[in-house]
Amino acid sequence: MPNIVLEYTNSVEDRVNIQGLLKDLHQVALDCGLFQADDVKSRALRCHQWLIGEYDDSEDFIHITFEMLSGRSDEQKNKLSHQLIDVLTAQAGTVKSVSVNMRDMDRSTFKKVLN
């Protein structure tokens, strides 16, 4: 159950193919061998308002939060993080700030209902 959440400032849309980037990040998760394909979920969230330091909204960013159920090793998460940032920097090299945060979700408290 990984969730890829790609947050981006609306100022990058004219320079970055967001849907293409999201598909490529999604493919990294599918290909890494750590998850069942049907469990991988990816979405992009456009930010219309943001502030960065003293620059207000004149600086842009793309940030990926990768949430997964706990149980993967630091080595596995580090390798996946590098693969994601490689895709991100290759496709969004003109964006001022790009980042990835790997986040473990507690298996004992995560709940899911499928209908």
Buried (B, 14 or more C-beta within 10 A) or exposed (E): BBBBBBBBBEBBEEEBEBEEBBEBBBEBBBEBEBBEEEBBEBEBEEBEEBEBEEEEBEBBBBBBBBBBBEEBEEEBBEBBBEBBBEBBEEBBEEBBEBEBEBEEBEEEEEEEEEE
